[in-house]
């Protein structure tokens, strides 16, 4: 599969190298790292395979910078590349399912988790970047308050954030708090004060 992994194993180093080849934007790289951390936490909580879920989060937006057009690009090009590299079909399907416009129903826990953390990670990062203390002390209540401000992080789809928690069957505040906690250990990597 990858030069530094044995058959059937997934290598984070190889995935990170792939991400660095495809993504030049620091903000998109940080987003992918955040989604990876949130997915690993979700895997631990839900009995999923942590490495698989984490790599899915790391690579879900692999082609977004190069091929942002939803009609012809993202995430199709990433899916082709991941398949070429021998990534598992369930990871590739999960990447497809996070793009609602592809019409791939979210059937697995991993697919629902990716959809639930993707937009939320972006929003939490936006909240943390504007706070003097970064992610330290950030609460679900303060994130919810910012969600009500349409002008703040307007690129984040609020419906996706709300629907994602509902698809996972968790309270939105609980979900927000869970993702904040998942991101705290990598605050420095995300360019945040912890």
WONOR-V25114 format. One record per residue. N is the residue number from 0. OMEGA is omega in radians with two decimals (none if undefined). D_FIRST is the distance of its C-alpha to the first C-alpha in Angstrom with 1 decimal. Layout:
<<N:OMEGA:D_FIRST> <N:OMEGA:D_FIRST>>
//
This chain:
<<0:3.11:0.0> <1:-3.06:3.8> <2:-3.07:6.9> <3:3.09:8.6> <4:3.10:6.8> <5:-3.13:7.1> <6:3.12:6.0> <7:3.12:7.5> <8:3.10:7.8> <9:-3.11:7.9> <10:3.08:9.1> <11:3.14:12.3> <12:3.12:12.8> <13:3.14:9.9> <14:3.12:11.3> <15:3.09:14.7> <16:3.11:14.2> <17:3.13:13.2> <18:-3.12:16.2> <19:3.08:18.4> <20:-3.02:17.6> <21:-3.01:18.5> <22:3.12:21.3> <23:-3.09:24.3> <24:3.10:26.6> <25:-3.10:27.2> <26:3.10:28.4> <27:3.07:25.4> <28:3.11:23.1> <29:3.10:25.5> <30:-3.13:25.4> <31:3.08:21.6> <32:3.12:22.0> <33:-3.14:24.9> <34:3.07:23.2> <35:-3.12:20.3> <36:3.13:23.1> <37:3.13:24.9> <38:3.08:22.0> <39:3.11:21.3> <40:3.10:25.1> <41:3.13:25.2> <42:3.12:22.5> <43:-3.12:24.7> <44:-2.99:27.7> <45:3.11:26.5> <46:3.12:24.5> <47:3.10:21.1> <48:-2.96:17.8> <49:-3.12:18.3> <50:-3.14:14.8> <51:-3.12:13.8> <52:-3.14:17.2> <53:-3.14:17.2> <54:3.06:14.0> <55:3.09:15.6> <56:-3.12:18.7> <57:-3.00:17.3> <58:-3.01:15.7> <59:-3.14:18.3> <60:-3.08:20.4> <61:-3.03:17.9> <62:-3.02:19.9> <63:-3.13:23.3> <64:-3.11:24.7> <65:-3.02:23.8> <66:-3.02:24.5> <67:-3.05:26.9> <68:-3.12:28.8> <69:-3.11:28.3> <70:-3.06:29.6> <71:-3.02:27.1> <72:-3.05:24.5> <73:-0.08:23.1> <74:-3.05:20.8> <75:-3.09:20.2> <76:3.07:18.6> <77:-3.13:16.2> <78:3.11:15.3> <79:-3.12:14.7> <80:3.13:12.5> <81:3.08:10.4> <82:3.12:10.2> <83:-3.11:9.5> <84:3.07:6.4> <85:3.07:5.3> <86:-3.08:7.2> <87:3.14:9.6> <88:-3.12:12.8> <89:3.06:15.0> <90:-3.13:13.8> <91:3.12:14.3> <92:3.12:17.6> <93:3.08:18.7> <94:3.12:18.3> <95:-3.03:20.5> <96:-3.13:22.9> <97:3.09:23.8> <98:-3.07:25.5> <99:-3.06:28.6> <100:3.07:29.5> <101:3.08:26.6> <102:3.10:28.3> <103:-3.10:25.3> <104:3.09:27.1> <105:-3.05:25.8> <106:-3.08:25.6> <107:3.06:23.5> <108:-3.14:24.4> <109:-3.14:21.3> <110:3.12:22.4> <111:-3.14:26.0> <112:3.13:25.1> <113:3.13:23.2> <114:-3.09:26.2> <115:-3.08:28.6> <116:-3.02:27.3> <117:-3.13:26.3> <118:-3.11:29.8> <119:3.10:31.3> <120:3.11:29.2> <121:-3.11:30.4> <122:3.11:33.9> <123:3.10:33.9> <124:3.13:32.8> <125:3.11:35.6> <126:-3.08:38.1> <127:-3.11:37.1> <128:-3.10:37.2> <129:-3.13:40.9> <130:3.11:42.0> <131:-3.12:43.5> <132:3.10:41.8> <133:-3.11:38.4> <134:3.13:36.6> <135:3.12:39.1> <136:3.10:41.5> <137:-3.10:39.8> <138:3.06:40.7> <139:-3.12:39.9> <140:-3.13:43.5> <141:3.07:43.2> <142:3.11:40.0> <143:3.13:41.8> <144:3.12:44.8> <145:3.10:42.7> <146:-3.12:41.1> <147:3.14:44.7> <148:-3.06:45.1> <149:-3.11:43.9> <150:-3.13:44.2> <151:3.14:41.8> <152:-3.02:38.1> <153:3.11:39.1> <154:-3.13:35.6> <155:-3.14:34.6> <156:-3.11:35.2> <157:3.13:37.4> <158:3.11:37.1> <159:3.12:33.3> <160:-3.11:33.9> <161:-3.13:36.6> <162:-3.14:34.9> <163:3.10:31.6> <164:-3.14:33.6> <165:3.12:35.5> <166:3.10:32.4> <167:-3.13:31.2> <168:3.14:34.8> <169:3.06:35.6> <170:-3.08:38.5> <171:3.14:37.8> <172:3.12:39.3> <173:3.14:37.4> <174:3.12:34.1> <175:-3.13:35.0> <176:3.14:36.0> <177:-3.12:32.8> <178:3.07:30.6> <179:-3.14:33.0> <180:3.13:32.5> <181:-3.09:28.7> <182:-3.08:29.1> <183:-3.09:31.8> <184:-3.13:29.6> <185:-3.10:27.8> <186:-3.12:30.9> <187:3.11:30.9> <188:-3.11:27.4> <189:3.14:28.7> <190:-3.12:31.8> <191:2.94:34.0> <192:-3.11:36.7> <193:none:36.0>>
//
